[in-house]
Amino acid sequence: MKFLFLLLLPSLVHAVIPSKDEQFLDSLSMVISNATRADVKPGMVVASPSKEAPNYYYDWVRDTALTMRSLIDYYQLSNDQKIKNMIFTWIDAEAYRQNLPTYSGLGEPKYNIDGSGFTGPWGRPQNDGPALRAIAMIKFARIMFSEGNQDYVLKKLYHGVLPADSVIKKDLEYVAHHWEEHSFDLWEEEKGMHFYTLLSQHVALQEGAKLADELKDSNAADFYRQESERIALKLKAEFTDERVGILVTSQKSAPLGYKNSGIDVAPLLALLHASPYQKLFSLKDSYILKYVDVLTNTFTGIYPVNKKYVDLGVGIGRYPEDRYDGYQTSALGNPWFLSTLALGEYFCLLKDELAKNGELTKVLAKDLSELTEKQFKRALFHSDRKGHISEQFNHETGIMQGAVDLTWSHNSFMTAMMRCHLIK
């Protein structure tokens, strides 16, 4: 029996847990690998190398935007010219696929690896993708300005004409004109109005208005700012809640019949992915604190793995009713690496916000630092300890499962590391 136990738990018994710095380099390497695979159209990023059980060998607009934003952050930190060239290639690929005929236009969620639109049944549209892509490219545009390369911005990124013929402008026009429409959430399961999508759209239009102003596209700037403010009013009016703090979805038009707790990690991801631009919700806002408390307590209670290894942080899943275990949709869901890391990133960003406002005591600083490190430790503990991170880890055994080397898992580790330890 002891021998069988060792076979079942190889990653939790034999290997040495990597340091955060070691995993950062491994995650960077895996992100680069998934963004430069030989059989994939240049500029596209596979969500995972996994081609079966599950098949994630596609490019999702959302995942790729988040991945490239992490590489943009890394380029700003490192000035690595290889990364810069990857960003240029990605921008060209996005400009190409923005013009492809697809079932839902710029709201199309995923693409085949040859660059063509996916034509099978799927949850369409997913309107967070264009917003996230715009946020990432606007940041890169500002880096190009700082390097004296305004010509690139004007030729490739933002050209103030209509109909739009540049990538950022096209995305901003789409967001501004379509944000009131129902779309599918980031888990691709429910249709309605989502906190995650709306906050991403709010920030994209807010930052887009600033860029348009800088480039003398004043009418567009006014329009984007107006729509951004309208989204802000909706978020404040419809998504704060006394019971769970922040609601995940309102006005459901295609609900999951079994998802009714109102608890979901998506709002936490929204706050992180909109950082540092969104000022609508302070991380110490009472609704946000309530939400994080409910989220943490809920997952602490439902996953047996969270009652083990008490020196580690909390494994966080997507939502408590989740039935997707990485392979099928008829079992209890699991903690996800990206969700677990998100909680740690929140704690370190909260610490930074409190410090900037002069509200950080030594005791609170120590507590938040410890909470952050525990989340890193939880993620590292359940990795294979050789640099690989999958989508999920089992809620009982802690063994990784689901898509192998999920790009989103790796870029989440990178982003958390850069924000918590490398970029201050």
C-alpha positions as CSV (number, residue, x, y, z in Angstrom):
1,M,0.0,0.0,0.0
2,K,2.8,2.4,0.8
3,F,4.3,1.8,-2.7
4,L,0.9,2.4,-4.3
5,F,0.6,5.7,-2.4
6,L,4.0,6.8,-3.7
7,L,2.8,6.1,-7.3
8,L,-0.3,8.1,-6.8
9,L,1.4,11.1,-5.3
10,P,4.7,11.5,-7.2
11,S,4.6,15.3,-7.3
12,L,3.8,15.6,-3.6
13,V,6.5,13.2,-2.4
14,H,9.7,13.2,-4.4
15,A,10.5,16.5,-5.9
16,V,11.7,19.6,-4.2
17,I,9.3,22.5,-4.3
18,P,10.7,25.2,-6.6
19,S,11.3,28.7,-5.5
20,K,9.1,31.5,-6.8
21,D,12.0,32.8,-8.9
22,E,12.6,29.4,-10.4
23,Q,8.9,29.0,-11.3
24,F,8.8,32.5,-12.7
25,L,11.5,31.5,-15.2
26,D,9.8,28.2,-16.0
27,S,6.5,29.9,-16.5
28,L,8.0,32.5,-18.7
29,S,9.6,29.7,-20.8
30,M,6.3,27.9,-21.1
31,V,4.4,31.1,-22.1
32,I,6.9,31.7,-24.8
33,S,6.7,28.1,-25.9
34,N,2.9,28.2,-26.2
35,A,3.1,31.5,-28.1
36,T,5.7,30.3,-30.6
37,R,4.7,26.7,-31.5
38,A,5.8,25.7,-35.0
39,D,2.4,24.4,-36.2
40,V,0.5,27.6,-35.0
41,K,0.0,30.7,-37.1
42,P,2.7,33.2,-35.8
43,G,1.3,35.6,-33.3
44,M,-1.3,33.2,-31.9
45,V,-1.1,31.5,-28.5
46,V,-2.5,28.1,-27.7
47,A,-4.4,27.9,-24.5
48,S,-2.6,24.7,-23.7
49,P,-0.5,22.1,-25.5
50,S,-3.2,19.6,-24.5
51,K,-4.9,18.2,-27.7
52,E,-7.2,15.7,-26.0
53,A,-8.9,15.1,-22.7
54,P,-9.3,18.1,-22.9
55,N,-8.5,19.7,-26.3
56,Y,-7.4,23.2,-25.6
57,Y,-5.3,23.5,-28.7
58,Y,-6.9,26.7,-29.9
59,D,-6.3,30.4,-29.4
60,W,-8.8,32.2,-27.2
61,V,-8.9,36.0,-27.6
62,R,-9.2,36.5,-23.8
63,D,-6.4,34.1,-22.9
64,T,-4.1,35.5,-25.5
65,A,-4.8,39.1,-24.5
66,L,-4.0,38.3,-20.9
67,T,-0.9,36.4,-21.9
68,M,0.5,39.1,-24.1
69,R,-0.2,41.7,-21.5
70,S,2.0,39.7,-19.1
71,L,4.7,39.7,-21.8
72,I,4.3,43.4,-22.3
73,D,4.8,43.8,-18.5
74,Y,7.9,41.6,-18.8
75,Y,9.3,43.5,-21.7
76,Q,8.9,46.8,-19.8
77,L,10.8,45.1,-16.9
78,S,13.5,43.4,-19.0
79,N,13.8,45.2,-22.4
80,D,14.1,41.8,-23.9
81,Q,14.0,42.3,-27.7
82,K,12.8,38.8,-28.4
83,I,9.7,39.5,-26.3
84,K,9.2,42.8,-28.2
85,N,9.3,41.0,-31.5
86,M,6.7,38.5,-30.2
87,I,4.5,41.4,-29.3
88,F,4.8,42.9,-32.8
89,T,3.9,39.5,-34.3
90,W,0.9,39.2,-32.0
91,I,-0.4,42.7,-33.1
92,D,-0.1,41.7,-36.7
93,A,-1.9,38.5,-36.1
94,E,-4.7,40.3,-34.3
95,A,-5.0,42.9,-37.1
96,Y,-5.4,40.0,-39.5
97,R,-8.1,38.2,-37.5
98,Q,-10.1,41.3,-36.8
99,N,-11.0,41.3,-40.5
100,L,-12.0,37.6,-40.7
101,P,-15.6,36.8,-41.2
102,T,-16.8,34.9,-38.1
103,Y,-20.1,34.1,-36.5
104,S,-19.9,36.9,-33.9
105,G,-17.5,39.4,-35.3
106,L,-15.0,40.8,-32.8
107,G,-16.9,39.0,-30.1
108,E,-15.7,35.7,-31.5
109,P,-14.1,33.8,-28.6
110,K,-11.7,31.4,-30.1
111,Y,-9.8,30.6,-33.3
112,N,-8.2,27.6,-35.0
113,I,-4.4,27.3,-34.9
114,D,-4.2,28.2,-38.6
115,G,-5.8,31.6,-37.8
116,S,-9.2,30.8,-39.1
117,G,-12.4,31.3,-37.1
118,F,-13.8,28.4,-35.1
119,T,-17.1,27.4,-36.7
120,G,-18.4,24.8,-34.3
121,P,-21.1,25.3,-31.6
122,W,-19.9,27.6,-28.8
123,G,-20.9,30.3,-26.4
124,R,-21.0,33.4,-28.5
125,P,-20.4,36.3,-28.3
126,Q,-17.8,36.8,-25.6
127,N,-17.3,40.5,-25.4
128,D,-14.5,40.7,-22.8
129,G,-11.9,39.7,-25.5
130,P,-11.8,43.0,-27.5
131,A,-11.7,45.0,-24.2
132,L,-8.8,43.0,-22.8
133,R,-6.9,43.2,-26.1
134,A,-7.4,46.9,-26.2
135,I,-6.1,47.3,-22.6
136,A,-2.9,45.3,-23.4
137,M,-2.3,47.2,-26.7
138,I,-2.9,50.6,-25.1
139,K,-0.2,49.8,-22.6
140,F,2.2,48.8,-25.4
141,A,1.3,52.0,-27.3
142,R,2.5,54.0,-24.3
143,I,5.7,52.0,-24.2
144,M,6.2,52.8,-27.9
145,F,5.6,56.5,-27.1
146,S,8.3,56.4,-24.4
147,E,10.7,54.8,-26.9
148,G,10.1,57.5,-29.4
149,N,8.1,55.2,-31.8
150,Q,4.9,57.2,-32.3
151,D,4.9,56.3,-36.0
152,Y,4.3,52.6,-35.1
153,V,1.4,53.6,-32.9
154,L,-0.2,55.7,-35.6
155,K,0.3,53.1,-38.4
156,K,-0.5,49.9,-36.5
157,L,-2.3,50.6,-33.3
158,Y,-4.5,53.7,-33.3
159,H,-5.5,55.7,-36.4
160,G,-8.3,58.1,-35.6
161,V,-10.6,57.5,-38.6
162,L,-13.9,55.9,-39.2
163,P,-14.5,53.2,-40.3
164,A,-11.7,52.1,-38.0
165,D,-8.7,50.5,-39.7
166,S,-6.4,50.0,-36.7
167,V,-6.5,47.3,-34.0
168,I,-7.1,49.4,-30.9
169,K,-9.6,51.7,-32.6
170,K,-11.6,48.7,-33.9
171,D,-11.8,47.1,-30.5
172,L,-12.8,50.4,-28.8
173,E,-15.5,51.0,-31.4
174,Y,-16.8,47.5,-30.9
175,V,-16.8,47.8,-27.1
176,A,-18.5,51.2,-27.1
177,H,-21.3,50.1,-29.4
178,H,-21.9,46.6,-28.0
179,W,-21.3,46.7,-24.2
180,E,-25.0,46.8,-23.5
181,E,-25.6,43.5,-25.3
182,H,-25.7,40.2,-23.4
183,S,-22.7,38.0,-23.9
184,F,-21.1,34.8,-22.4
185,D,-19.0,35.0,-19.3
186,L,-15.3,34.2,-19.1
187,W,-16.1,30.6,-18.2
188,E,-18.2,30.4,-21.4
189,E,-21.2,29.0,-19.6
190,E,-23.7,31.8,-18.8
191,K,-25.1,34.6,-21.0
192,G,-26.0,37.9,-19.4
193,M,-24.3,41.0,-18.1
194,H,-21.1,40.1,-16.2
195,F,-19.0,42.1,-13.7
196,Y,-15.8,40.7,-15.4
197,T,-16.8,41.8,-18.9
198,L,-18.2,45.2,-17.9
199,L,-15.2,46.2,-15.7
200,S,-12.9,45.2,-18.6
201,Q,-15.0,47.3,-21.0
202,H,-15.1,50.2,-18.6
203,V,-11.3,50.3,-18.4
204,A,-10.7,49.7,-22.1
205,L,-12.9,52.8,-22.9
206,Q,-11.5,54.8,-20.1
207,E,-7.9,54.2,-21.2
208,G,-9.0,54.4,-24.9
209,A,-10.4,57.9,-24.3
210,K,-7.0,59.0,-22.8
211,L,-5.2,57.6,-25.8
212,A,-7.6,59.2,-28.3
213,D,-7.1,62.5,-26.5
214,E,-3.3,62.2,-26.8
215,L,-3.7,61.5,-30.6
216,K,-6.1,64.4,-31.2
217,D,-9.1,62.1,-31.9
218,S,-11.3,64.3,-29.6
219,N,-14.8,63.2,-30.7
220,A,-13.9,59.6,-30.2
221,A,-12.4,60.4,-26.8
222,D,-15.6,62.0,-25.7
223,F,-17.7,59.1,-26.9
224,Y,-15.5,56.5,-25.2
225,R,-15.4,58.4,-22.0
226,Q,-19.2,58.8,-22.0
227,E,-19.7,55.1,-22.5
228,S,-17.1,54.2,-19.9
229,E,-19.0,56.4,-17.4
230,R,-22.3,54.7,-18.3
231,I,-20.7,51.3,-17.6
232,A,-19.4,52.6,-14.3
233,L,-22.9,53.6,-13.2
234,K,-24.3,50.1,-14.1
235,L,-21.5,48.4,-12.2
236,K,-22.2,50.4,-9.1
237,A,-26.0,50.1,-9.3
238,E,-26.3,46.4,-10.2
239,F,-23.3,44.5,-8.9
240,T,-22.8,45.4,-5.3
241,D,-24.6,43.1,-2.9
242,E,-24.9,42.9,0.9
243,R,-24.8,39.1,1.0
244,V,-21.8,38.2,-1.2
245,G,-20.2,41.7,-1.7
246,I,-19.9,41.6,-5.5
247,L,-22.3,39.8,-7.9
248,V,-20.8,37.9,-10.8
249,T,-23.7,38.2,-13.3
250,S,-27.0,40.1,-13.7
251,Q,-29.8,39.8,-16.2
252,K,-29.1,36.2,-17.0
253,S,-30.5,35.2,-20.4
254,A,-28.9,31.8,-20.6
255,P,-28.3,30.6,-17.0
256,L,-26.7,27.4,-15.7
257,G,-29.5,25.7,-13.9
258,Y,-27.3,24.6,-11.0
259,K,-25.2,27.8,-10.4
260,N,-27.2,29.8,-7.8
261,S,-24.8,30.8,-5.0
262,G,-23.7,34.1,-6.6
263,I,-20.2,33.3,-5.6
264,D,-17.5,33.2,-8.3
265,V,-13.8,34.1,-8.6
266,A,-14.5,36.1,-11.8
267,P,-15.0,39.5,-10.0
268,L,-11.6,39.0,-8.3
269,L,-10.0,38.3,-11.7
270,A,-11.7,41.4,-13.1
271,L,-10.2,43.6,-10.4
272,L,-6.7,42.2,-11.1
273,H,-7.0,42.3,-14.9
274,A,-8.3,45.9,-14.7
275,S,-5.4,46.9,-12.4
276,P,-3.8,49.5,-12.1
277,Y,-6.2,51.4,-14.3
278,Q,-9.6,51.0,-12.7
279,K,-10.5,53.4,-9.9
280,L,-14.1,52.4,-9.6
281,F,-13.6,49.9,-6.8
282,S,-11.0,50.4,-4.1
283,L,-9.5,47.0,-3.1
284,K,-10.4,48.0,0.5
285,D,-14.0,48.9,-0.4
286,S,-16.3,47.2,2.1
287,Y,-18.1,45.3,-0.7
288,I,-14.8,44.0,-2.1
289,L,-13.6,43.0,1.4
290,K,-16.9,41.2,2.0
291,Y,-16.6,39.5,-1.4
292,V,-13.1,38.2,-0.8
293,D,-14.0,37.0,2.7
294,V,-17.1,35.1,1.4
295,L,-15.0,33.7,-1.6
296,T,-12.2,32.5,0.7
297,N,-14.4,31.0,3.4
298,T,-16.6,29.2,0.8
299,F,-13.7,27.4,-0.9
300,T,-12.0,26.7,2.4
301,G,-15.1,24.8,3.4
302,I,-15.8,22.7,0.3
303,Y,-12.4,21.4,-0.8
304,P,-10.8,18.8,1.5
305,V,-7.3,19.7,0.2
306,N,-7.7,23.1,1.9
307,K,-7.9,21.4,5.3
308,K,-4.5,19.7,4.7
309,Y,-1.1,21.4,4.8
310,V,-2.2,24.2,7.1
311,D,0.9,26.3,6.4
312,L,-0.4,26.8,2.8
313,G,-2.9,29.3,1.4
314,V,-6.4,28.5,0.2
315,G,-7.0,26.6,-3.1
316,I,-9.6,28.7,-4.9
317,G,-11.9,27.3,-7.6
318,R,-14.1,29.0,-10.1
319,Y,-17.4,28.8,-8.2
320,P,-18.7,26.4,-5.6
321,E,-21.3,24.6,-7.8
322,D,-18.6,23.9,-10.5
323,R,-19.0,20.5,-12.2
324,Y,-16.0,20.7,-14.5
325,D,-13.0,18.8,-13.2
326,G,-10.7,19.3,-16.2
327,Y,-12.0,16.3,-18.1
328,Q,-15.8,16.1,-17.6
329,T,-18.7,18.1,-16.4
330,S,-20.3,15.6,-14.1
331,A,-18.0,15.8,-11.1
332,L,-17.2,18.3,-8.3
333,G,-14.9,21.0,-9.6
334,N,-11.4,21.7,-8.3
335,P,-9.1,24.6,-7.3
336,W,-7.6,26.3,-10.3
337,F,-4.0,27.6,-10.2
338,L,-5.0,30.9,-11.7
339,S,-7.7,31.5,-9.1
340,T,-5.4,30.5,-6.2
341,L,-2.7,32.8,-7.4
342,A,-5.2,35.6,-7.9
343,L,-6.0,35.6,-4.2
344,G,-2.4,36.1,-3.4
345,E,-2.0,38.9,-5.9
346,Y,-5.0,40.6,-4.4
347,F,-3.4,40.6,-1.0
348,C,-0.2,42.2,-2.2
349,L,-2.1,44.8,-4.3
350,L,-4.2,45.6,-1.2
351,K,-1.1,46.1,0.8
352,D,0.3,48.5,-1.9
353,E,-3.0,50.5,-1.9
354,L,-3.0,50.8,1.9
355,A,0.6,51.9,1.9
356,K,-0.1,54.6,-0.7
357,N,-3.0,55.9,1.4
358,G,-0.9,55.9,4.6
359,E,-3.2,53.2,6.1
360,L,-0.7,50.3,6.3
361,T,0.4,49.4,9.8
362,K,3.4,47.1,10.5
363,V,1.1,44.3,11.7
364,L,-1.2,44.6,8.7
365,A,1.8,44.7,6.3
366,K,3.1,41.5,7.9
367,D,-0.3,39.8,7.7
368,L,-0.9,40.7,4.1
369,S,2.7,39.6,3.1
370,E,2.2,36.3,4.8
371,L,-1.2,35.7,3.1
372,T,0.4,36.5,-0.3
373,E,3.2,34.1,0.3
374,K,0.9,31.3,1.4
375,Q,-1.0,31.5,-1.9
376,F,2.3,31.2,-3.8
377,K,3.2,28.2,-1.6
378,R,-0.1,26.5,-2.3
379,A,0.3,26.9,-6.0
380,L,4.0,25.7,-6.0
381,F,3.2,22.8,-3.7
382,H,0.6,21.4,-6.1
383,S,2.7,21.9,-9.3
384,D,4.7,19.0,-10.6
385,R,7.8,20.7,-9.1
386,K,9.5,20.6,-12.5
387,G,8.1,23.9,-13.8
388,H,4.9,22.6,-15.1
389,I,1.5,23.9,-14.0
390,S,-1.8,22.5,-15.2
391,E,-5.3,24.0,-15.1
392,Q,-6.4,22.5,-11.8
393,F,-5.4,20.4,-8.8
394,N,-7.6,17.8,-7.3
395,H,-9.8,18.9,-4.4
396,E,-8.9,15.8,-2.4
397,T,-5.5,14.6,-3.5
398,G,-3.9,17.8,-4.7
399,I,-2.6,16.2,-7.8
400,M,-2.7,18.3,-11.0
401,Q,-5.4,17.6,-13.6
402,G,-7.1,19.2,-16.5
403,A,-5.2,20.9,-19.4
404,V,-1.5,20.6,-19.1
405,D,0.7,23.7,-18.9
406,L,-2.3,26.0,-19.2
407,T,-1.0,29.2,-20.6
408,W,-3.3,31.2,-18.3
409,S,-1.9,29.4,-15.3
410,H,1.6,30.3,-16.2
411,N,0.9,33.9,-17.1
412,S,-1.0,34.3,-13.8
413,F,2.1,33.2,-12.0
414,M,4.2,35.6,-14.0
415,T,1.8,38.5,-13.3
416,A,1.5,37.8,-9.6
417,M,5.3,37.6,-9.3
418,M,5.9,40.9,-11.3
419,R,3.2,42.8,-9.3
420,C,4.1,41.4,-5.9
421,H,7.9,41.2,-6.1
422,L,9.5,42.6,-9.3
423,I,7.6,45.8,-10.3
424,K,7.1,48.4,-7.6
